[in-house]
Amino acid sequence: MPELAPGTNRTTLALCLAAVWILWGSVYLAIRLVVNEVDPFQAMAQRFLLAGLILVAIVAVRRGWSGLRVTKAQLGALVVTGVLLLGLGNGFQALAQVKGLPSGVAALIVAAVPAWAVLLRLVTGDRPARLTLVGVGIGFAGLVLMVALGRGVTGEMPLIGVVLCLGSSVAWAVGSYLQGVLKVPRDVFTIAAYQQLVAAACSCALAIGTGERFSIDYSPRAWFALGYLVVAVSIVGFLAFTWLLTHVPLSLTATHAYVNPVVAVGLGWLVLAEPIGPPVLVGGGIVVASVVLIVSAERRPVAKSRESVEALPPA
């Protein structure tokens, strides 16, 4: 195990790792349960609004209302990253599932975010390690193989769903990159609060623009799944992740990048009876292996917590 910070409680470490692995791995299932009854952008707007208000309250309790003060440059950066990371990153992923893409497959496509992030670094003048680039190549080969098998052999991957989910991954990667170079507040809770509220506004605009009809007449299961997304995924999972960032090496925290899709595939099979056929086993397995390779090659200390945002999923 990588070296831990002095005094780190191993029980707390285990609980936080389990929370990030399981809660963030289950986000795809929860979204699927919600969008089975609720229009996707409406569902995401409600989720982000509730989560954003809770995070605002957390910031106010921790630092007072002054903790929410940001400069114009910071506000602009938070608007851009909130739209990309959550508004489009989560919105497109939810819409992809409405179009018939299995939740487990969506998780595997989203798992390629680190590969897109490396490509962005490459085109902006950075020079990633050779092993990192090998991981990127393997990851994209796995994606192509998974989609080709899924469409040609099993027919379980609608093209529009695949395209939307790829768009989700690219939006998240671009947002991650911009958050690392734009001026954003130092406090991660302030960042998250603004981004959630921006995403709520973005999702609401998309819902109106696409003609979705707003309603709160949901079944108990849909309400439970929506509440789970707000409390368990957006709040508890985020708190666990921020604790990990300050107590353990990034290499350990980033393990969620390849554990989450495995959890998502398992839950999709267990709860929704989604098939685990050759596309998932072969192509998806290659994608997960590439993420392991990229994370391992990129393993190094990170001084600022916001620089680790590439490890976050679009959840």
N, C-alpha and C positions, 0 to 999 in steps of 0.2 A: 504494500500500500504506500502511496506517496506520503511524504513527511507532512504531519499535521501541525497546526499552530499549537504552541504550548498551552496546556490546560483544556484542550478540546475534549468535551464529554462524548465518549464513543456511543452512548445510548442515543443522545441527541443527534449525533452524526448518522447513525443507522436510520432513525426516524425521518430525518430530513432527506436522506438519499431515497428512502422508500417513497416518501411523498412526491419527490420530483420524478422518480421513475414511474410510479403507478398513476398518480394524479394526472401528470402531463401525458402519459401514455393513453389514458382513458378519455382524453378530450375529444378524440375523433368519434368514439362511440357516443358520447354525450351529445355532440353536435348532431349526429345522425338521428338520435332519438328525438331531439327538438325539431329538426327540420322535416321529420316525417309528418308533423302537424302544423308547424309554423313556417311562414315564408322566411327564407334564409337571412335576408338583410334586416328584416324586422327583428328576428331572433337575436342577431348580433348587436343591433342597436340597444335592445333591452339589456342584454348581458353587459355590454360595455358601460352603459349608463349607470347601472346598479354598482358594478365593480368600481367605476371611477369615483362615485360618491363615497363609497366605503373607504377608498384610498385617500380621498380628500380628508375624511374624518381622521384617518390614521396620521396623516401629516400634521393636521391641526393639533392632535393630542401630543405627538412627539415633539413638535417644534413651534407650535403656535401658528396662527394664520400667516405670520410673516414667512413661514416655510414655503408658502405657495407663490411668493413673489418671484417673478422672472423678468428678465430684460426682453426687449422686443426681438432681439436676435435669438434668444433662447426660445421664446414663444414660437417664432417662425420655424425653428428647427423641430420643435415638438409637434407642430402641426404637420410638417412634411413626414416625419418619422411615424407619427400616429396613424396617418392615412395609409402609409405603405405597409408598416408592420402589422397593424391590426385591422384597419378598415378594409384594405385589399387583401392582405395576407390571410386573415381569417374569413373575410367575406367570400372570396373566390373559392376557398376550400369548402365552405358550407354549401355554396351553390353547386360545386362539383359533385357533392354527395346527393344533392337534390336531382341532379342529372343522371344519377345511377351509378356513380363510382363507389365501390365498396370502401368502407371506412378504413380497413386495413391497408388497402392499396393506396388510398390518399395519404396515409401516414408514411408509407414507403417512398412515395414521390416527394413528400415534404422533407424526408430525411436527407435529400440531396442538397439542402440549403447550404451546408458548408462547402460543397463543390462550387455552387454558383458564387459564393462569397470569395473563394479563392480566385475564380476567373475575374471578378471585379477588381481584386487587388492586382492581378496580372496586367489588365488593360490600363490601370492607372499608374503603372510604373514600378510596382512592387515586384520582388523576385522571390516567390515562395520556394521552399526547398524542393529538390527533385522528387523526393518521396511523396511530398504533398501533391505534386502534379500527377504522379503515377496514380495516387488515390482518386484524383479528380477524373482521370481517364477511365479508371475502372468503374467509378460511380455512374458516369454517363453511359458506359457500355451496359451496365446493369439495368439502367432505366430503359434504354432502347430495347433490350432483350425482354424485360418484363412487359412492356407495352406491346411489343410484337407478338409475344406468346399469348398475352391476354386478349388481344383482338383477333389473332389468327387461329388460335387453338381453342380457347374456351369462350371467346366472345363476351367476356365479363367486364370489359373496359370500354365504355362509350368514349368516343374520341373527344366530344365536347367536355366531358368530365376530366379527361386527362389534360387537355389544354388549359382548362380553368385551374387545375391543381398545379400545373407547371407555372402558370401565371402567379399563383399564390406564392410558390417557392421563390420566384424571381423578385417579386415585390418585397418579400421578407429579406432576401439577401441584399437588395439595394438599400432598404431601410436600415439594415444592420450596418452596412458600410457607411452610410451618411451619418448615422448616430455616432460613429467613431470619429468623424472629421468635423461635424458641425458643433457649434457651441450649445451644449445642453446643460441644465443644472447638474450639480454634483450629486445631489441626493436622489437615490434610485426610486424612492417612494414618490417624490415630486414628479420625476420623469414619468413613472407609471400612471399616476393620477391624471396628468394632462393627456397622455397618449390614449388612455381609456376613454376620456371624455371626447377627445377629438375623433376617435374611432366611432363613438356613438353617433356623433353628428354626421360623419361620413356615411355610416351604415344607414342612418335615417334618410339622408339625401338619395342614396342608391335605392332604398326601398320605395321612395316616392317616385323616383325617376323610372323605375321598372314596373310601376303600377301595382305594387303589393298593397294589400288591404290590411290595415292595422286592426288587430283584435287581441283580446286577452282570454278568449274562450278556449282554453287548452284543457287537455286531460290532466289528471294528477301526475301521470308519468312524464308528460312534457314539462310541467311546472317543476317537477323534481329534477329533471335533467338540466333545465335552465338554472335553477338554484345551485345545482352542483357545479356548473360552469362558472358561476359567479363566485361562490364561496370556496369550493374545494380547489378549483383550477386557478382562477385569477388571484385569489387572496392567499389561501393556505400554501398552494404550490409556489407562489411568488415569494412569500415570506421564507419558506424553506430554502429556496434558491439563493436568496440574498444572504441567509445565514451561512450557507455553504461557501459562497464567494469570499466571505471574510474569515473563514475558519479552516478551509482545506484548499489544497492546490487546485488550480483550474482543470488540470488533467483529470482529477477525480470528479469534479462537478460536471464536466463535459461528457461524462459517460452516458448521461441521459440521452444524448444525441443518437446513440445506437440502441439503447435499451427501450426508449419510448416506442419506436415502430414495432418492435417485437411484442411489447405489451398490447399495442393497438391491434395487431393482427390476431393475437390470441383472444382478446375480448370480442373482436368482430366475429370470430369463429364461434366462440362460446355463447354469446348473447344473441347475435343476429344470424347465426348459421351461415356466415360468409365462407365461401370455399377457400381452402388453402391448397391450390393446385400448383402445377409447374410454374406459372408466371410468378407467383409469390415465393415459392420455395427456391427457384433458381435465380430469376432476375432480382427479386427482393433481397435474397440472401447476398447477392453480389453488391447491391447498394449498401446494405448494412456493413459489409466487410470493408467497403471503400471508406465509409464514415469512420470506422475504427482506425483505418490507416491514416486518414487525414488528421484526426484528432491526435493520434500518437505522434505524427510528424510535426505537428504544430505545438506540441507540449512545451510550454515555457511559462515562467512567472508573469503575471499581469498586474501592473501597479494600480490601474484604475478599474473599478468595477464595470464601468460602462464599456470598456474595451472588450469585455467578454460577451457582449451581446450576441455575437455570432453563434454562441452555444445555445441561445434560446430558441425554442420552437415557436412557430406561429400559432400559439395557443392562448 
